[in-house]
């Protein structure tokens, strides 16, 4: 019998629920320690299961979600980059790199382009499909000359400074893109324009929209949802 990755992790989480509930009732401090232990264990399992060469394969004839593709944000209104107030949008690539980058959308579009039809997986259990065009994060890392101590990457947006950080292996996956196009058109505001992160190897909340900064880091940090109790790794 085979058990897919998400099902396996669900079963693993369920097996801890009894112990966590008991600890919450008797000793809240112990419950926090158990939660931290569970998170670290879950992360190790997911990292062990992750394969850099594993690809999300979608049939060329498979339908895309189109207008039904979900829209989400944390701001009360759809974030739109205000050029008059903020100047030209740029993607800053910094941190543990030898050559920091400051890229306009035109600069980004001059880099090697990848177009891929892939799944988008939500933590709530559904998935949607779209065709994304953009630049591999691994190509940005190469252009910025990321150093050997770059083990994590933080992706920050102008949607109330939303951010999520990733492990380096997932960020370097060949299907992890800084996307500026969706379904044959430039991204619209509802889907993260001018550019957003997208990859089928991470759950939706890890895919930062309205991207402004990519920071390579030697140590792990959190994220908007990760800091509120969502799983940090967030793999699919």
C-alpha positions as CSV (number, residue, x, y, z in Angstrom):
1,X,0.0,0.0,0.0
2,X,1.4,3.4,-0.9
3,X,0.6,6.6,1.0
4,X,1.1,9.9,-0.6
5,X,3.2,12.6,1.1
6,X,0.3,14.8,2.3
7,X,-1.7,11.8,3.5
8,X,1.4,10.5,5.4
9,X,1.9,13.8,7.1
10,X,-1.8,14.0,8.0
11,X,-1.6,10.6,9.7
12,X,1.6,11.6,11.5
13,X,0.0,14.8,12.8
14,X,-3.1,12.9,13.9
15,X,-1.0,10.4,15.9
16,X,0.2,13.3,18.1
17,X,-3.2,14.9,18.7
18,X,-4.0,12.8,21.8
19,X,-0.7,13.6,23.5
20,X,-1.1,17.3,22.7
21,X,-4.6,17.5,24.0
22,X,-3.7,15.8,27.2
23,X,-0.7,18.1,27.7
24,X,-2.8,21.2,27.0
25,X,-5.3,20.1,29.7
26,X,-2.6,19.3,32.3
27,X,0.4,21.4,31.5
28,X,0.3,24.2,28.9
29,X,4.1,24.7,29.0
30,X,4.6,21.0,28.2
31,X,2.1,21.4,25.4
32,X,4.2,24.1,23.8
33,X,7.3,21.9,24.1
34,X,5.5,19.0,22.4
35,X,4.3,21.3,19.6
36,X,7.8,22.5,19.0
37,X,9.1,18.9,19.0
38,X,6.3,17.9,16.6
39,X,7.1,20.8,14.3
40,X,10.8,19.9,14.2
41,X,10.0,16.2,13.6
42,X,7.6,17.0,10.9
43,X,10.1,19.2,9.2
44,X,12.7,16.5,9.2
45,X,10.3,14.0,7.7
46,X,9.3,16.5,5.0
47,X,12.9,17.3,4.2
48,X,13.7,13.6,3.9
49,X,10.7,13.1,1.6
50,X,11.6,16.1,-0.6
51,X,13.3,15.2,-3.9
52,X,14.9,18.0,-5.9
53,X,14.2,16.1,-9.1
54,X,10.6,15.3,-8.4
55,X,8.4,17.3,-10.7
56,X,4.7,18.2,-10.7
57,X,3.4,16.8,-14.1
58,X,0.2,18.2,-15.5
59,X,-1.2,16.9,-18.8
60,X,-1.0,19.6,-21.6
61,X,-4.8,19.0,-22.2
62,X,-5.7,19.4,-18.5
63,X,-8.0,22.4,-17.9
64,X,-6.8,25.5,-16.0
65,X,-8.8,27.2,-13.3
66,X,-8.9,30.5,-15.2
67,X,-11.1,33.1,-13.6
68,X,-11.9,30.6,-10.9
69,X,-8.3,30.6,-9.6
70,X,-8.6,31.7,-6.0
71,X,-7.6,35.2,-5.0
72,X,-6.3,35.9,-1.5
73,X,-4.5,38.7,0.4
74,X,-4.1,40.0,3.9
75,X,-4.7,43.7,3.1
76,X,-8.3,44.9,3.3
77,X,-8.1,46.0,-0.4
78,X,-6.2,44.5,-3.3
79,X,-2.6,45.7,-3.1
80,X,-1.6,47.8,-6.1
81,X,1.9,49.2,-6.6
82,X,1.7,53.0,-6.6
83,X,4.4,54.2,-8.9
84,X,3.7,57.9,-8.1
85,X,4.3,57.3,-4.4
86,X,6.9,54.5,-4.4
87,X,8.7,54.9,-7.7
88,X,9.3,52.1,-10.2
89,X,8.7,48.6,-8.8
90,X,11.8,46.7,-8.3
91,X,12.7,43.2,-7.0
92,X,15.6,43.4,-4.6
93,X,17.8,40.3,-4.3
94,X,20.1,40.5,-1.3
95,X,21.5,38.9,1.8
96,X,24.0,36.1,1.5
97,X,25.0,37.0,-2.0
98,X,28.1,38.5,-3.7
99,X,26.2,40.6,-6.2
100,X,23.0,42.1,-4.9
101,X,20.4,42.7,-7.6
102,X,17.7,45.4,-8.1
103,X,15.5,44.4,-11.0
104,X,12.7,46.2,-12.7
105,X,9.9,44.2,-14.3
106,X,11.6,44.8,-17.7
107,X,14.9,43.5,-16.2
108,X,13.2,40.4,-14.8
109,X,11.5,39.7,-18.2
110,X,14.9,39.8,-19.9
111,X,16.2,36.8,-17.8
112,X,15.6,33.2,-19.0
113,X,11.9,32.6,-19.0
114,X,10.2,29.4,-17.9
115,X,6.5,28.7,-18.7
116,X,4.8,25.8,-16.8
117,X,1.4,24.5,-16.2
118,X,1.3,23.2,-12.6
119,X,-0.9,22.6,-9.7
120,X,-1.4,25.0,-6.8
121,X,-2.1,23.3,-3.5
122,X,-3.9,24.9,-0.6
123,X,-3.5,24.0,3.1
124,X,-7.3,23.6,3.1
125,X,-7.1,20.6,0.9
126,X,-8.1,21.9,-2.6
127,X,-5.9,22.5,-5.6
128,X,-6.2,24.7,-8.7
129,X,-4.2,24.8,-11.9
130,X,-2.7,27.6,-13.9
131,X,0.1,28.3,-16.4
132,X,2.8,30.5,-15.0
133,X,5.6,32.4,-16.7
134,X,8.7,33.7,-14.9
135,X,12.2,33.3,-13.8
136,X,13.5,30.4,-11.7
137,X,14.6,31.4,-8.3
138,X,17.7,29.2,-8.9
139,X,18.6,31.5,-11.8
140,X,18.2,34.6,-9.6
141,X,20.5,32.9,-7.0
142,X,23.0,32.2,-9.8
143,X,22.9,35.8,-11.1
144,X,23.2,37.2,-7.5
145,X,26.0,34.7,-6.7
146,X,24.5,33.3,-3.6
147,X,27.2,32.2,-1.1
148,X,27.7,28.8,0.4
149,X,26.1,29.9,3.7
150,X,22.8,30.7,2.0
151,X,20.6,27.9,3.5
152,X,17.3,29.7,3.5
153,X,15.4,32.3,1.5
154,X,12.9,34.9,2.7
155,X,10.3,36.2,0.2
156,X,8.7,39.6,1.2
157,X,5.8,41.4,-0.3
158,X,4.1,44.9,-0.2
159,X,0.9,43.2,1.0
160,X,1.3,44.6,4.5
161,X,4.9,43.3,4.4
162,X,3.6,39.7,4.2
163,X,6.6,37.3,4.0
164,X,7.4,33.6,4.2
165,X,10.8,31.9,4.3
166,X,11.8,28.7,2.6
167,X,14.5,26.1,2.8
168,X,17.1,26.5,0.1
169,X,16.4,23.1,-1.6
170,X,12.8,23.9,-2.2
171,X,13.7,27.5,-3.4
172,X,16.2,26.0,-5.8
173,X,13.6,23.5,-7.2
174,X,13.4,23.9,-11.0
175,X,9.6,24.6,-10.7
176,X,10.0,27.4,-8.2
177,X,9.5,30.6,-10.0
178,X,9.3,34.4,-9.5
179,X,6.3,34.6,-11.8
180,X,5.2,37.7,-13.7
181,X,2.7,36.0,-16.1
182,X,-0.3,33.8,-15.6
183,X,-2.3,31.9,-18.3
184,X,-0.6,33.9,-21.1
185,X,-1.0,37.4,-19.6
186,X,0.9,39.6,-17.3
187,X,-0.2,39.1,-13.7
188,X,-3.2,41.1,-12.6
189,X,-3.4,42.8,-9.2
190,X,-5.7,40.1,-7.8
191,X,-3.0,37.5,-8.4
192,X,0.1,39.3,-7.1
193,X,1.3,41.8,-9.7
194,X,3.9,42.8,-10.7
195,X,5.5,39.5,-9.6
196,X,4.9,36.7,-7.1
197,X,6.5,33.5,-6.0
198,X,4.9,30.3,-7.2
199,X,5.9,26.6,-6.9
200,X,3.9,23.4,-6.7
201,X,6.3,22.1,-4.1
202,X,4.9,24.4,-1.4
203,X,1.4,25.0,-0.1
204,X,-0.3,28.2,-1.2
205,X,0.5,30.3,1.9
206,X,4.2,29.8,1.3
207,X,3.9,31.3,-2.2
208,X,4.3,35.1,-1.5
209,X,2.4,37.4,-3.8
210,X,3.2,41.1,-4.5
211,X,6.9,40.3,-4.2
212,X,9.5,43.0,-3.5
213,X,12.4,41.2,-1.8
214,X,14.2,37.9,-2.0
215,X,16.7,37.6,0.8
216,X,19.2,34.7,1.1
217,X,20.0,33.8,4.7
218,X,22.3,31.5,6.7
219,X,19.6,30.9,9.3
220,X,15.9,30.1,9.3
221,X,13.3,32.8,10.1
222,X,9.5,32.6,10.2
223,X,6.7,34.1,8.2
224,X,3.3,35.7,8.4
225,X,1.4,32.4,8.8
226,X,4.3,30.4,10.1
227,X,4.5,32.8,13.1
228,X,0.8,32.1,13.7
229,X,1.1,28.4,14.1
230,X,1.0,27.2,10.5
231,X,3.7,24.7,9.6
232,X,6.9,26.4,8.6
233,X,8.0,23.9,5.9
234,X,4.6,23.8,4.2
235,X,5.6,21.2,1.6
236,X,3.3,19.4,-0.7
